[in-house]
Amino acid sequence: MSVQIKYCPGSLKEGFSTYSGAVLKRMFDNKKVSHVLPFSSPDTEGPHQEKFIENRKRISISGVQEKLSIVLVKNKLQLTESGQQGQYILKPIPRDILKVSQVPANEHLTMQIARQVYNIPTAENALIFFDNDKPAYITKRFDLKPDGGKYLQEDFAAIAGKTKDTAGQDFKYEYNYLDLGKLIAKHINAAEVELEKYYKLVLFNYLFSNGDAHLKNFSLIESSDGDFIMSPAYDLVCTRIHVNDSYLALKEGLTADSLNHPSFSVLGYFGYDDFFDFGLQLGLKESRLIKILDQMRTENNSVYGLIAHSYLDNETKIEYTTLYKDKVVRLNISFGKRI
């Protein structure tokens, strides 16, 4: 393998030439799994091509990016075959966007920042490499029970009744984040706790330029107690590096009237006041939302450390850093003099 490994491809911690023990425990049940897959990427001619084709037919996870179903047998990761339950989702380099080779490292970095810096519950994940050195993003399924069954899970497109038939081709973007929050309050018993988590995640997506945080990228999942909670965060990517998308995925923005908010109307972008008022409308306590806003609007050196340790190329590291700094500036502008 020609890719130089200086940082754990899971946690991005320094001094590892493969996965650290902590990552092996969380991701692979303490099994000594290699960071190199025993087969080449799907775009490479070889004996695995037929298996890739069959595998694509079985996976049921929605989305436009190619996803492959993976199972861990002893200490080897393999493509699932007929009758096997996939334990992991593998996302190779996609197509038809800018800087495609950087997508796996981008998603991995963004997920690690969410977890390590902002304590956002996320799906377990790591970066992994095909045997021809091409990277992929791998994530552990969180909907599997210890006995092999599945926890009930439903995304918010389904909960909101949004489909192509009811809302058109862009159905998963036809909404706003306040109304999504109201659905959380309606369907979750411990809504106060979950709404805080949701608010923080919406802020995080803005701070890290994830313009694809649509309805299908938020879910409710059954807990081990049988009630429903917000699922761990997934599909966190700094999309602005790859596409010239909007800074908030849902077309109506934070609320149905957020584009007419006094702050947005003057500044032309979402600043401190927009998120402050959004938090109040979600029903968060003012002291709590201020604490979350203060954390998010403070430039964090740990973010820079993880960017430096990531497997992005140098040019993309600079771009990622610039986008982050720009959002920090925006979150520190209060038209209403609240800070």
TORKOL-584123 format. One record per residue (C-alpha): x, y, z; residue in three letters. Coordinates in steps of 0.001 Angstrom, whole numbers, padded with zeros to 6 digits, always signed. Example, Ala and Ser with C-alpha at 12.3 -4.5 7.8 and 13.67 -1.06 7.14 Angstrom:
2
+---------+---------+---------+-----+
!      c1 !      c2 !      c3 ! res !
+---------+---------+---------+-----+
! +012300 ! -004500 ! +007800 ! ALA !
! +013670 ! -001060 ! +007140 ! SER !
+---------+---------+---------+-----+
END
This chain:
339
+---------+---------+---------+-----+
!      c1 !      c2 !      c3 ! res !
+---------+---------+---------+-----+
! +000000 ! +000000 ! +000000 ! MET !
! +001435 ! +003379 ! -000997 ! SER !
! -000835 ! +005590 ! +001181 ! VAL !
! +001156 ! +006781 ! +004168 ! GLN !
! -000619 ! +006153 ! +007468 ! ILE !
! +000588 ! +008428 ! +010263 ! LYS !
! -002712 ! +008950 ! +012025 ! TYR !
! -005329 ! +006389 ! +013014 ! CYS !
! -007759 ! +006138 ! +010049 ! PRO !
! -010552 ! +005955 ! +012608 ! GLY !
! -009909 ! +008566 ! +015311 ! SER !
! -007204 ! +010563 ! +013452 ! LEU !
! -004999 ! +010326 ! +016544 ! LYS !
! -001263 ! +010617 ! +015996 ! GLU !
! +001213 ! +007764 ! +016198 ! GLY !
! -000739 ! +004930 ! +014562 ! PHE !
! -000027 ! +003072 ! +011334 ! SER !
! -003444 ! +001365 ! +011413 ! THR !
! -006590 ! +001473 ! +013556 ! TYR !
! -006058 ! +002174 ! +017250 ! SER !
! -007285 ! -000239 ! +019900 ! GLY !
! -010130 ! +002122 ! +020834 ! ALA !
! -011367 ! +002226 ! +017236 ! VAL !
! -011112 ! -001553 ! +016856 ! LEU !
! -013249 ! -001906 ! +019982 ! LYS !
! -015975 ! +000526 ! +018868 ! ARG !
! -016053 ! -000332 ! +015178 ! MET !
! -015076 ! -003977 ! +014944 ! PHE !
! -015906 ! -005613 ! +018305 ! ASP !
! -012228 ! -005731 ! +019326 ! ASN !
! -011241 ! -007762 ! +016279 ! LYS !
! -007937 ! -006921 ! +014618 ! LYS !
! -009293 ! -005591 ! +011330 ! VAL !
! -006951 ! -004134 ! +008725 ! SER !
! -007423 ! -000627 ! +007320 ! HIS !
! -006914 ! -002207 ! +003879 ! VAL !
! -009789 ! -004128 ! +002293 ! LEU !
! -008982 ! -007484 ! +000668 ! PRO !
! -010300 ! -006343 ! -002739 ! PHE !
! -010005 ! -003444 ! -005175 ! SER !
! -012452 ! -000563 ! -005680 ! SER !
! -015629 ! -001032 ! -007774 ! PRO !
! -014197 ! +000973 ! -010681 ! ASP !
! -011356 ! -001518 ! -011117 ! THR !
! -011656 ! -004506 ! -013413 ! GLU !
! -011295 ! -007747 ! -011537 ! GLY !
! -012973 ! -010825 ! -010046 ! PRO !
! -015029 ! -008758 ! -007581 ! HIS !
! -017012 ! -006938 ! -010264 ! GLN !
! -019823 ! -009505 ! -010288 ! GLU !
! -019986 ! -009419 ! -006470 ! LYS !
! -020258 ! -005617 ! -006523 ! PHE !
! -023189 ! -005841 ! -008944 ! ILE !
! -025022 ! -008363 ! -006772 ! GLU !
! -024243 ! -006443 ! -003593 ! ASN !
! -025770 ! -003219 ! -004937 ! ARG !
! -029068 ! -005045 ! -005461 ! LYS !
! -029304 ! -006064 ! -001808 ! ARG !
! -028552 ! -002900 ! +000119 ! ILE !
! -031675 ! -000973 ! +001106 ! SER !
! -030101 ! +002265 ! +002365 ! ILE !
! -031415 ! +005174 ! +000296 ! SER !
! -029366 ! +007942 ! -001300 ! GLY !
! -027651 ! +008821 ! -004529 ! VAL !
! -024105 ! +007891 ! -003507 ! GLN !
! -023107 ! +004303 ! -004146 ! GLU !
! -023262 ! +002193 ! -001012 ! LYS !
! -022093 ! -001365 ! -000490 ! LEU !
! -023106 ! -003791 ! +002231 ! SER !
! -020251 ! -005270 ! +004276 ! ILE !
! -020060 ! -008055 ! +006842 ! VAL !
! -017264 ! -008903 ! +009292 ! LEU !
! -016287 ! -012570 ! +009172 ! VAL !
! -013722 ! -013410 ! +011865 ! LYS !
! -011428 ! -010410 ! +011344 ! ASN !
! -012007 ! -009878 ! +007613 ! LYS !
! -014405 ! -007402 ! +006026 ! LEU !
! -016266 ! -008893 ! +003067 ! GLN !
! -019064 ! -007943 ! +000685 ! LEU !
! -022296 ! -009490 ! +001894 ! THR !
! -023663 ! -012431 ! -000029 ! GLU !
! -027191 ! -013769 ! -000326 ! SER !
! -028655 ! -014515 ! +003105 ! GLY !
! -026100 ! -012460 ! +005051 ! GLN !
! -027050 ! -009450 ! +007162 ! GLN !
! -024784 ! -006496 ! +006442 ! GLY !
! -023159 ! -004931 ! +009491 ! GLN !
! -021436 ! -002008 ! +007778 ! TYR !
! -022059 ! +000395 ! +004921 ! ILE !
! -019135 ! +001122 ! +002621 ! LEU !
! -019153 ! +004292 ! +000512 ! LYS !
! -016514 ! +004372 ! -002244 ! PRO !
! -015474 ! +007512 ! -004127 ! ILE !
! -018618 ! +008845 ! -005867 ! PRO !
! -018926 ! +010386 ! -009334 ! ARG !
! -019990 ! +013603 ! -011047 ! ASP !
! -019010 ! +016152 ! -008388 ! ILE !
! -015929 ! +018288 ! -007773 ! LEU !
! -012963 ! +016739 ! -005955 ! LYS !
! -014538 ! +013289 ! -005885 ! VAL !
! -011390 ! +011671 ! -004508 ! SER !
! -011737 ! +013774 ! -001349 ! GLN !
! -015314 ! +012762 ! -000462 ! VAL !
! -014506 ! +009765 ! +001818 ! PRO !
! -011914 ! +011724 ! +003826 ! ALA !
! -014271 ! +014715 ! +003985 ! ASN !
! -017137 ! +012688 ! +005454 ! GLU !
! -014822 ! +010905 ! +007868 ! HIS !
! -013284 ! +014194 ! +009078 ! LEU !
! -016654 ! +015923 ! +009477 ! THR !
! -018083 ! +013004 ! +011443 ! MET !
! -015023 ! +012933 ! +013711 ! GLN !
! -015242 ! +016674 ! +014380 ! ILE !
! -018921 ! +016291 ! +015287 ! ALA !
! -018145 ! +013550 ! +017764 ! ARG !
! -014794 ! +014559 ! +019210 ! GLN !
! -015143 ! +018352 ! +019349 ! VAL !
! -018895 ! +018932 ! +019768 ! TYR !
! -019970 ! +015688 ! +021497 ! ASN !
! -022646 ! +015006 ! +018896 ! ILE !
! -023684 ! +011325 ! +018925 ! PRO !
! -022667 ! +009885 ! +015561 ! THR !
! -022687 ! +006568 ! +013785 ! ALA !
! -019388 ! +004747 ! +014315 ! GLU !
! -017168 ! +005359 ! +011318 ! ASN !
! -013678 ! +005159 ! +009859 ! ALA !
! -011706 ! +005665 ! +006701 ! LEU !
! -010624 ! +002497 ! +004925 ! ILE !
! -008685 ! +001728 ! +001748 ! PHE !
! -009188 ! -000710 ! -001101 ! PHE !
! -006140 ! -002784 ! -001980 ! ASP !
! -005469 ! -000442 ! -004928 ! ASN !
! -005064 ! +002460 ! -002419 ! ASP !
! -008382 ! +004190 ! -003182 ! LYS !
! -010142 ! +005417 ! -000026 ! PRO !
! -013682 ! +004661 ! +001121 ! ALA !
! -015808 ! +005691 ! +004064 ! TYR !
! -017107 ! +002888 ! +006271 ! ILE !
! -019800 ! +003208 ! +008914 ! THR !
! -021248 ! +000692 ! +011345 ! LYS !
! -024998 ! +000164 ! +011169 ! ARG !
! -026716 ! +001412 ! +014327 ! PHE !
! -030091 ! -000187 ! +013590 ! ASP !
! -028971 ! -003754 ! +014406 ! LEU !
! -029905 ! -005348 ! +017721 ! LYS !
! -027424 ! -007608 ! +019566 ! PRO !
! -029674 ! -010590 ! +018750 ! ASP !
! -029513 ! -009862 ! +015012 ! GLY !
! -032884 ! -008142 ! +014738 ! GLY !
! -033385 ! -004499 ! +013792 ! LYS !
! -034501 ! -001467 ! +015740 ! TYR !
! -037359 ! +000389 ! +014097 ! LEU !
! -036070 ! +003454 ! +012260 ! GLN !
! -037871 ! +006089 ! +010214 ! GLU !
! -036488 ! +009174 ! +008521 ! ASP !
! -038277 ! +012512 ! +008620 ! PHE !
! -039259 ! +012494 ! +004964 ! ALA !
! -041491 ! +009531 ! +005786 ! ALA !
! -042664 ! +011071 ! +009072 ! ILE !
! -043548 ! +014333 ! +007303 ! ALA !
! -045335 ! +012436 ! +004532 ! GLY !
! -042971 ! +013797 ! +001881 ! LYS !
! -042555 ! +011648 ! -001233 ! THR !
! -042029 ! +012295 ! -004935 ! LYS !
! -045779 ! +011872 ! -005384 ! ASP !
! -046723 ! +014381 ! -002663 ! THR !
! -043937 ! +016971 ! -003031 ! ALA !
! -042130 ! +016374 ! -006326 ! GLY !
! -038575 ! +015418 ! -007238 ! GLN !
! -037034 ! +017562 ! -004481 ! ASP !
! -039390 ! +016234 ! -001801 ! PHE !
! -036684 ! +015765 ! +000824 ! LYS !
! -035743 ! +019472 ! +000615 ! TYR !
! -039300 ! +020884 ! +000704 ! GLU !
! -039534 ! +021804 ! +004389 ! TYR !
! -037964 ! +023906 ! +007141 ! ASN !
! -036034 ! +023017 ! +010282 ! TYR !
! -038600 ! +024427 ! +012716 ! LEU !
! -041369 ! +022203 ! +011368 ! ASP !
! -038981 ! +019246 ! +011501 ! LEU !
! -038370 ! +020119 ! +015159 ! GLY !
! -042116 ! +020154 ! +015792 ! LYS !
! -042284 ! +016590 ! +014473 ! LEU !
! -039561 ! +015618 ! +016953 ! ILE !
! -041612 ! +017134 ! +019785 ! ALA !
! -044691 ! +015254 ! +018581 ! LYS !
! -043108 ! +011815 ! +018305 ! HIS !
! -040580 ! +011750 ! +021176 ! ILE !
! -041516 ! +011583 ! +024862 ! ASN !
! -038285 ! +013157 ! +026162 ! ALA !
! -038541 ! +015925 ! +023579 ! ALA !
! -036615 ! +018588 ! +025509 ! GLU !
! -033393 ! +016566 ! +025494 ! VAL !
! -033763 ! +015464 ! +021884 ! GLU !
! -034610 ! +018959 ! +020645 ! LEU !
! -031351 ! +020261 ! +022143 ! GLU !
! -029458 ! +017551 ! +020280 ! LYS !
! -031323 ! +018438 ! +017115 ! TYR !
! -030648 ! +022173 ! +017495 ! TYR !
! -026946 ! +021522 ! +017968 ! LYS !
! -026871 ! +019315 ! +014885 ! LEU !
! -028589 ! +021958 ! +012723 ! VAL !
! -026015 ! +024495 ! +013926 ! LEU !
! -023184 ! +022055 ! +013229 ! PHE !
! -024398 ! +021465 ! +009679 ! ASN !
! -024385 ! +025211 ! +009080 ! TYR !
! -020965 ! +025694 ! +010691 ! LEU !
! -019416 ! +022969 ! +008537 ! PHE !
! -021224 ! +023825 ! +005297 ! SER !
! -023289 ! +020664 ! +005024 ! ASN !
! -025815 ! +021730 ! +002417 ! GLY !
! -027337 ! +018266 ! +002167 ! ASP !
! -028882 ! +017962 ! +005644 ! ALA !
! -032295 ! +017131 ! +004199 ! HIS !
! -035281 ! +015289 ! +005675 ! LEU !
! -033896 ! +011814 ! +004984 ! LYS !
! -030694 ! +012636 ! +006876 ! ASN !
! -032549 ! +012968 ! +010181 ! PHE !
! -034195 ! +009900 ! +011713 ! SER !
! -035998 ! +008566 ! +014724 ! LEU !
! -034906 ! +005184 ! +016013 ! ILE !
! -036295 ! +002778 ! +018567 ! GLU !
! -034247 ! +002643 ! +021763 ! SER !
! -033476 ! -000509 ! +023744 ! SER !
! -036313 ! +000570 ! +026093 ! ASP !
! -038808 ! +000554 ! +023226 ! GLY !
! -039410 ! +004293 ! +022962 ! ASP !
! -038118 ! +006597 ! +020209 ! PHE !
! -035132 ! +008948 ! +020199 ! ILE !
! -033125 ! +010810 ! +017569 ! MET !
! -030792 ! +008449 ! +015760 ! SER !
! -027045 ! +009057 ! +015828 ! PRO !
! -025975 ! +011637 ! +013247 ! ALA !
! -024934 ! +010318 ! +009835 ! TYR !
! -024005 ! +011630 ! +006366 ! ASP !
! -022215 ! +014696 ! +007749 ! LEU !
! -020113 ! +016180 ! +004934 ! VAL !
! -018765 ! +019628 ! +004077 ! CYS !
! -020657 ! +019580 ! +000786 ! THR !
! -019560 ! +023077 ! -000226 ! ARG !
! -016192 ! +021615 ! -001229 ! ILE !
! -017873 ! +019447 ! -003862 ! HIS !
! -020949 ! +021364 ! -005045 ! VAL !
! -022069 ! +024985 ! -005077 ! ASN !
! -025082 ! +024299 ! -002881 ! ASP !
! -026993 ! +026377 ! -000366 ! SER !
! -025823 ! +026718 ! +003215 ! TYR !
! -029008 ! +025127 ! +004540 ! LEU !
! -030472 ! +022118 ! +002759 ! ALA !
! -034161 ! +022706 ! +003441 ! LEU !
! -035552 ! +025238 ! +000984 ! LYS !
! -037531 ! +027272 ! +003525 ! GLU !
! -034486 ! +027613 ! +005780 ! GLY !
! -034709 ! +027613 ! +009556 ! LEU !
! -038400 ! +028528 ! +009603 ! THR !
! -041120 ! +029093 ! +007027 ! ALA !
! -040417 ! +032838 ! +007312 ! ASP !
! -036666 ! +032765 ! +008046 ! SER !
! -035676 ! +034481 ! +004810 ! LEU !
! -037656 ! +037513 ! +006023 ! ASN !
! -035985 ! +037542 ! +009456 ! HIS !
! -034639 ! +041065 ! +010225 ! PRO !
! -031076 ! +039724 ! +010527 ! SER !
! -031133 ! +037676 ! +007315 ! PHE !
! -032866 ! +040485 ! +005422 ! SER !
! -029989 ! +042856 ! +006217 ! VAL !
! -026996 ! +040497 ! +006226 ! LEU !
! -028057 ! +038161 ! +003428 ! GLY !
! -026975 ! +035112 ! +005436 ! TYR !
! -027847 ! +033357 ! +008689 ! PHE !
! -026107 ! +034884 ! +011689 ! GLY !
! -026365 ! +034706 ! +015462 ! TYR !
! -029852 ! +036244 ! +015715 ! ASP !
! -031368 ! +033819 ! +013190 ! ASP !
! -030240 ! +030794 ! +015198 ! PHE !
! -031111 ! +032484 ! +018513 ! PHE !
! -034724 ! +033045 ! +017468 ! ASP !
! -034894 ! +029607 ! +015841 ! PHE !
! -033887 ! +028036 ! +019164 ! GLY !
! -036556 ! +029984 ! +021031 ! LEU !
! -039207 ! +028879 ! +018536 ! GLN !
! -038095 ! +025257 ! +019017 ! LEU !
! -038912 ! +025726 ! +022697 ! GLY !
! -035357 ! +025598 ! +024040 ! LEU !
! -034542 ! +027408 ! +027258 ! LYS !
! -032737 ! +030652 ! +026499 ! GLU !
! -029812 ! +029797 ! +028772 ! SER !
! -029314 ! +026456 ! +027038 ! ARG !
! -029454 ! +027753 ! +023480 ! LEU !
! -027026 ! +030570 ! +024363 ! ILE !
! -024618 ! +027981 ! +025759 ! LYS !
! -024825 ! +025932 ! +022549 ! ILE !
! -024440 ! +029031 ! +020368 ! LEU !
! -021427 ! +030163 ! +022404 ! ASP !
! -019762 ! +026785 ! +021883 ! GLN !
! -020409 ! +026812 ! +018141 ! MET !
! -019345 ! +030416 ! +017531 ! ARG !
! -016036 ! +029995 ! +019362 ! THR !
! -013129 ! +029148 ! +017058 ! GLU !
! -011900 ! +025758 ! +018250 ! ASN !
! -008276 ! +024688 ! +017887 ! ASN !
! -009293 ! +021022 ! +018099 ! SER !
! -011034 ! +021455 ! +014745 ! VAL !
! -007758 ! +022585 ! +013184 ! TYR !
! -005935 ! +019649 ! +014740 ! GLY !
! -008334 ! +017133 ! +013218 ! LEU !
! -008193 ! +018862 ! +009821 ! ILE !
! -004388 ! +018644 ! +009919 ! ALA !
! -004527 ! +014918 ! +010777 ! HIS !
! -007205 ! +014132 ! +008180 ! SER !
! -006601 ! +012348 ! +004881 ! TYR !
! -007729 ! +015311 ! +002796 ! LEU !
! -005100 ! +016639 ! +000402 ! ASP !
! -003422 ! +019918 ! +001363 ! ASN !
! -005487 ! +022059 ! -000997 ! GLU !
! -008750 ! +020685 ! +000388 ! THR !
! -007549 ! +021093 ! +003982 ! LYS !
! -007077 ! +024797 ! +003281 ! ILE !
! -010526 ! +025073 ! +001705 ! GLU !
! -012159 ! +023174 ! +004583 ! TYR !
! -010444 ! +025492 ! +007085 ! THR !
! -011495 ! +028625 ! +005172 ! THR !
! -015139 ! +027536 ! +005053 ! LEU !
! -015115 ! +026821 ! +008791 ! TYR !
! -013577 ! +030203 ! +009634 ! LYS !
! -016124 ! +032006 ! +007460 ! ASP !
! -019013 ! +030390 ! +009316 ! LYS !
! -017509 ! +031217 ! +012708 ! VAL !
! -017423 ! +034860 ! +011629 ! VAL !
! -021066 ! +034728 ! +010538 ! ARG !
! -022175 ! +033178 ! +013827 ! LEU !
! -020470 ! +036051 ! +015678 ! ASN !
! -022509 ! +038738 ! +013935 ! ILE !
! -025623 ! +039860 ! +015794 ! SER !
! -027789 ! +042420 ! +014047 ! PHE !
! -029847 ! +042753 ! +017236 ! GLY !
! -026765 ! +043352 ! +019450 ! LYS !
! -027396 ! +040163 ! +021423 ! ARG !
! -023698 ! +039400 ! +021867 ! ILE !
+---------+---------+---------+-----+
END
